[in-house]
Amino acid sequence: MNSEELLTLLENNFGDNIHEFVVLQIGSNDGVQDDLIRPLITKYNLKSHLVEPVEEFFQSLSKIPKI
């Protein structure tokens, strides 16, 4: 499943309630590359908690501006 398919699936199933989502992503990597959830977070300005235990990726993730 790619990010467009994920967006379509969630929009079709949750409609207007999608704005109430809170995202918890464990293993967020750098928060950008190959991230299926980022388009959903940015499109709907969702509250999100991104967790990355690997220091190298965490440093990259920490540099992403808050959405």
Secondary structure, 3 states (H helix, E strand, C coil): CCHHHHHHHHHHHHHHHHHHCEEEEECCCCCCCCCCCHHHHHHHCCEEEEECCCHHHHHHHHCCCCC
